Amino acid sequence: MVNSKAEALGIIFPNSYDSLVPELVTERLMASIPFAGRYRMCDFLISSMVHCGIDNISLIVRKNYHSLMDHLGSGREWDLTRKKGGLNIVPPFAQKSVKVYEGRIEALESIKNFLKRQNEKYVVMCDANIAVNFDFNALINAHMESGADVTIVYREQEIPEVFKRPNGTVSDLYYSFDVCDGRIKKVYINSKQSGTINFGMNIFVLEREKLIQLVEEAYMHGLSYFTRDILCPQVDTLNIQGYKYDGYVAHIHDMKSYFEENMKLLKEENLQALFEGNQIYTKIRDDNPTRYINGSNAKNVLIADGCVIEGEVENSILFRGVHVGKGAKVKNCVLMQDTVIEANASVEYVITDKNVKVSEGKSLTGNDSFQVYVAKNQTV
């Protein structure tokens, strides 16, 4: 078996599916959405790549990327600060040939010259709307052994409800597959099929030279979407293999799923499934350990460092620096960084963005099917 370590470079599309969570991406993109108490969505994919020896990683951003740049910095926390390769954030208009892209083909065309200068044989591409502890080496080795032109990762699941809504836009494309003996025989676009299907995770691996060839041909014909416009029409001529993934995945496709995927981590088996094995790295914030003041009460919670708990917290996710005042009650909530719940306030089924304050004595209540969202830097 060929050793796939350092044989591949990684490309992440951080703005994918931004339109599905408009509340969370007004000042950020999908890749920098906070998740699981102290992480961002991009941390999981970047950490997984680094653990598999992929140390040349590019993120092709489209808009709202300042929070991502602030979070990733030079890539030091992921050991990606290096002279050759490392972390490469490609903003629009960074160079003459780069523009705001619509689909993956335009995004890849904008870095075509960069791709031609690289030495890695393979390219791994993925979106940033999933939190997963993924073994990219196993994927690359399976790709090499099968002799495929392209390998696509899928998992068996039902179609998320958000994709079944009649008002979906073209930017919200999703794909499912017919797989026979490992080969993908048919690609379905925005299928409405009920029951369990082979749902695409938008993780691909193929040879770098093959990718450049496919992108150049597609771009000359004015095409935009990699799966729809390249793979679908050539499913009979290209050897497209499917790679079934059975591990734990947190898939963010709307606000309800964002809340539910966070809350799932309150179950020990889900937390272990996501974080067992390779460590997930993130930006360091030098906070004190969380303090539980006399009289406080915490039950079934995931609380990051730097928090101060004086009141009651139950079934909730608290990010760094959250302060729950004396007599305050927090239940079934996701409170992002530096949220302050003042004394005697009450919040239930609430999602707060960063630096939110709920004033003393105030009450906010949602329910399990609709959570109240409070935008960044707001005071209630």
C-alpha positions in Angstrom: 0.0 0.0 0.0 1.3 3.4 -0.9 1.8 5.7 2.1 -0.7 8.6 1.5 0.8 10.8 4.2 1.8 14.2 2.6 0.6 12.8 -0.8 -2.4 15.1 -0.8 -3.3 18.8 -0.4 -6.6 19.9 1.1 -9.1 22.4 -0.2 -12.0 23.6 1.9 -15.0 25.7 0.7 -15.9 27.7 3.9 -19.0 29.5 2.5 -20.8 26.4 1.4 -24.5 26.3 2.5 -24.3 29.8 4.2 -27.8 30.5 2.9 -29.2 27.8 5.1 -28.2 29.5 8.3 -28.6 33.2 7.5 -28.9 34.2 11.2 -25.4 32.8 12.0 -23.6 34.1 8.9 -24.3 37.8 8.9 -20.8 38.5 10.1 -19.1 35.2 9.6 -19.2 32.2 7.2 -20.2 28.6 7.8 -16.6 27.5 8.5 -16.3 29.9 11.5 -19.7 29.1 13.2 -19.0 28.2 16.8 -19.8 24.6 17.7 -19.4 22.2 20.7 -18.5 24.8 23.3 -15.1 26.0 22.2 -14.6 25.0 18.5 -15.5 26.4 15.1 -16.8 24.2 12.3 -13.6 24.4 10.3 -11.5 23.0 13.3 -12.8 19.5 12.7 -11.8 19.2 9.0 -8.5 21.0 9.4 -7.5 18.9 12.4 -8.5 15.7 10.6 -6.4 16.7 7.6 -3.4 17.6 9.8 -3.5 14.3 11.6 -3.4 12.5 8.3 -0.3 14.3 7.1 -2.0 16.8 4.9 -0.1 20.0 5.7 -1.0 22.1 2.6 -4.5 23.3 3.1 -6.3 26.1 1.2 -9.6 27.7 2.1 -11.2 29.5 -0.8 -13.5 32.1 0.8 -16.2 34.2 -0.8 -17.4 36.7 1.8 -17.6 37.4 5.5 -14.2 35.9 6.0 -12.7 38.2 8.6 -13.8 36.1 11.6 -12.2 33.1 9.9 -8.9 34.9 9.4 -9.0 36.0 13.1 -9.7 32.5 14.2 -7.1 30.7 12.1 -4.4 33.3 12.2 -1.2 31.9 10.9 -2.3 28.3 11.6 0.0 27.9 14.5 -2.5 25.8 16.6 -2.8 23.3 13.8 1.0 23.2 13.2 0.5 24.9 9.8 2.9 27.7 10.2 5.5 26.8 7.6 7.5 28.2 4.7 6.1 25.7 2.2 2.5 24.6 2.2 0.8 25.3 5.5 -2.5 27.3 5.7 -3.6 29.3 2.7 -6.7 31.5 2.9 -7.7 32.7 -0.5 -10.0 35.8 -0.4 -11.7 37.1 -3.5 -9.7 39.8 -5.5 -6.5 38.7 -3.7 -4.9 38.5 -7.1 -5.8 39.3 -10.6 -7.2 35.9 -11.5 -9.3 35.5 -8.3 -13.0 36.6 -8.2 -16.1 36.0 -6.1 -17.1 32.5 -7.2 -20.5 30.9 -7.6 -19.7 27.2 -7.6 -16.7 25.0 -7.0 -15.6 25.1 -10.6 -15.1 28.9 -10.5 -13.4 28.7 -7.1 -11.0 26.0 -8.4 -10.3 27.9 -11.6 -9.3 30.9 -9.5 -6.5 28.9 -7.9 -5.6 26.9 -11.0 -2.1 28.3 -11.2 -1.6 27.6 -7.6 -2.6 24.0 -8.1 -0.2 23.6 -11.0 2.7 24.7 -8.9 2.1 22.1 -6.1 3.8 18.7 -5.9 1.2 16.6 -4.1 -0.4 13.9 -6.2 -3.9 14.0 -4.8 -6.4 16.7 -3.8 -9.0 16.3 -1.0 -11.9 18.7 -1.2 -14.7 19.3 1.3 -17.3 21.7 2.5 -17.4 23.2 6.0 -20.9 22.4 7.2 -20.0 19.2 8.9 -18.2 18.4 12.2 -16.5 15.1 11.8 -13.3 13.4 13.0 -12.4 11.9 9.6 -9.6 9.6 8.5 -8.5 11.1 5.2 -5.7 8.5 4.9 -8.3 5.7 4.8 -10.1 7.6 2.1 -7.0 8.3 0.0 -5.9 4.6 0.3 -9.3 3.4 -0.8 -9.2 5.7 -3.7 -5.7 4.5 -4.8 -6.7 0.8 -4.4 -9.8 1.2 -6.5 -8.1 3.0 -9.4 -10.9 5.5 -9.4 -10.9 8.9 -11.2 -12.9 10.4 -8.3 -14.0 9.1 -4.9 -17.0 10.6 -3.1 -17.8 10.1 0.5 -21.4 9.3 1.4 -23.4 8.1 4.4 -26.6 6.2 4.7 -29.3 8.5 6.1 -32.6 10.2 5.4 -32.7 13.5 3.5 -32.7 16.4 6.0 -36.1 18.1 6.3 -34.7 21.5 5.2 -33.9 20.2 1.8 -37.4 18.9 1.2 -38.9 22.4 1.5 -40.3 23.8 -1.7 -38.5 27.2 -1.5 -35.0 25.8 -1.8 -32.6 27.7 -4.0 -30.1 26.5 -6.6 -27.2 27.2 -4.2 -28.6 24.6 -1.8 -27.9 21.6 -4.0 -27.4 18.3 -2.4 -26.7 14.9 -3.9 -27.4 11.2 -3.4 -26.1 8.2 -5.2 -26.9 4.8 -6.6 -23.9 2.7 -5.6 -23.2 -0.8 -7.1 -20.1 -2.8 -6.1 -18.5 0.4 -4.8 -19.0 2.4 -8.1 -21.5 5.3 -8.3 -23.8 4.5 -11.2 -26.2 7.4 -10.9 -26.2 10.8 -9.2 -29.5 12.3 -8.0 -29.7 16.1 -7.6 -32.1 17.4 -4.8 -33.9 14.0 -4.6 -37.1 13.9 -2.6 -36.9 10.2 -2.0 -38.2 9.0 1.4 -36.3 6.6 3.6 -32.6 5.9 3.9 -30.5 7.0 0.9 -26.8 7.3 0.1 -26.4 11.0 1.0 -23.4 12.8 -0.2 -21.1 14.4 2.4 -19.4 16.6 -0.3 -16.0 15.2 0.4 -14.0 14.3 -2.7 -10.5 12.9 -3.6 -8.9 12.8 -7.0 -5.5 13.3 -8.6 -4.4 16.9 -8.8 -3.7 16.7 -12.6 -7.1 15.2 -13.2 -8.8 17.9 -11.2 -7.0 20.6 -13.2 -8.0 19.0 -16.5 -11.7 18.7 -15.4 -11.9 22.2 -14.1 -10.3 23.7 -17.3 -12.7 21.9 -19.6 -15.7 22.8 -17.5 -14.7 26.5 -17.0 -14.3 26.9 -20.8 -18.0 25.8 -21.2 -19.2 28.2 -18.6 -20.1 25.6 -16.0 -20.2 26.3 -12.2 -20.9 23.2 -10.1 -18.4 20.4 -9.7 -20.8 17.5 -9.0 -23.8 18.7 -11.1 -21.9 19.9 -14.1 -18.8 17.6 -14.2 -19.6 14.4 -12.4 -23.3 13.9 -13.3 -22.8 14.1 -17.1 -19.7 11.8 -17.0 -20.9 9.2 -14.5 -20.6 6.5 -17.2 -17.2 7.6 -18.6 -15.5 8.5 -15.3 -14.7 5.8 -12.7 -16.5 7.4 -9.8 -16.3 5.4 -6.6 -18.3 5.8 -3.4 -16.7 5.6 0.0 -19.2 4.8 2.8 -18.6 6.6 6.1 -20.2 5.0 9.2 -18.7 7.3 11.8 -20.3 10.2 13.8 -21.1 13.3 11.8 -22.7 16.6 12.9 -24.4 18.0 9.8 -25.4 21.7 10.0 -28.1 22.5 7.4 -30.4 25.0 9.3 -30.8 26.6 12.7 -32.8 23.7 14.1 -30.1 21.2 13.1 -27.4 23.6 14.6 -29.3 23.5 17.9 -29.9 19.8 17.8 -26.4 18.8 16.9 -25.0 20.8 19.7 -27.5 19.3 22.2 -26.6 15.8 21.0 -23.2 16.3 22.5 -24.7 16.3 26.0 -24.9 12.5 25.5 -21.7 10.8 26.4 -21.7 8.4 23.5 -22.1 11.2 20.9 -19.3 13.3 22.6 -16.9 10.4 22.6 -17.8 9.4 19.0 -16.9 12.9 17.7 -13.8 13.5 19.8 -12.4 10.0 20.3 -9.2 9.2 18.5 -7.4 12.2 17.0 -7.4 15.5 18.9 -9.4 18.5 17.5 -7.4 21.7 17.7 -8.7 25.2 18.0 -7.6 28.7 18.7 -6.2 29.1 22.2 -7.8 31.5 24.6 -6.0 31.7 27.9 -9.0 31.6 30.3 -9.3 30.5 33.9 -11.1 27.3 34.6 -14.9 27.6 35.0 -16.0 28.6 38.5 -19.1 27.3 40.2 -20.1 29.8 42.9 -21.7 28.5 46.1 -25.4 28.0 45.6 -25.1 27.3 41.8 -26.5 24.2 40.2 -25.4 22.5 36.9 -27.0 19.4 35.5 -26.2 17.7 32.2 -24.1 20.5 30.7 -21.1 21.0 28.4 -19.3 24.1 29.7 -16.1 25.6 28.2 -13.4 27.3 30.2 -13.7 30.9 31.5 -17.3 30.6 32.6 -18.8 31.8 35.9 -21.9 30.0 37.1 -23.9 31.5 40.0 -27.4 30.4 39.0 -28.9 27.2 37.6 -27.9 25.6 34.3 -29.5 22.5 32.8 -29.2 20.6 29.5 -27.2 23.4 27.9 -24.0 24.2 26.0 -22.0 27.1 27.3 -19.1 28.5 25.3 -16.1 30.3 26.7 -16.6 33.2 29.1 -20.3 32.8 29.7 -21.6 34.3 33.0 -24.8 33.1 34.6 -25.8 35.5 37.3 -27.2 34.7 40.8 -30.8 33.4 40.6 -30.7 33.1 36.8 -32.0 30.0 35.1 -30.6 28.5 31.9 -32.3 25.4 30.4 -32.0 23.8 27.0 -29.8 26.6 25.6 -26.8 27.2 23.4 -25.0 30.3 24.7 -22.0 31.4 22.7 -18.8 33.2 23.9 -19.1 35.9 26.5 -22.9 35.8 26.8 -24.1 37.3 30.1 -27.3 36.1 31.8 -27.8 38.6 34.6 -29.3 37.9 38.0 -32.8 36.4 38.1 -33.1 36.3 34.3 -34.5 33.1 32.7 -33.7 31.6 29.3 -35.1 28.4 27.8 -34.6 27.0 24.3 -32.5 30.1 23.4 -29.5 30.4 21.1 -27.4 33.5 21.9 -24.6 34.7 19.6 -21.3 36.2 21.0 -21.4 39.1 23.5 -25.1 38.9 24.2 -26.6 40.2 27.4 -29.9 39.2 28.9 -30.8 41.9 31.4 -31.7 41.3 35.1 -35.2 39.7 35.5 -35.9 39.3 31.8 -37.2 36.1 30.4 -36.8 34.5 27.0 -38.5 31.2 26.1 -38.7 29.2 22.9 -39.6 25.5 22.5 -38.1 22.3 21.1 -39.3 23.0 17.6 -38.4 26.7 17.5 -35.5 28.2 19.4 -35.2 31.9 20.1 -32.1 33.4 18.5 -30.4 36.5 19.8 -27.9 38.2 17.4 -24.3 39.1 18.2 -23.7 42.1 20.6 -27.5 42.5 21.4 -29.0 43.3 24.8 -32.3 41.9 25.8 
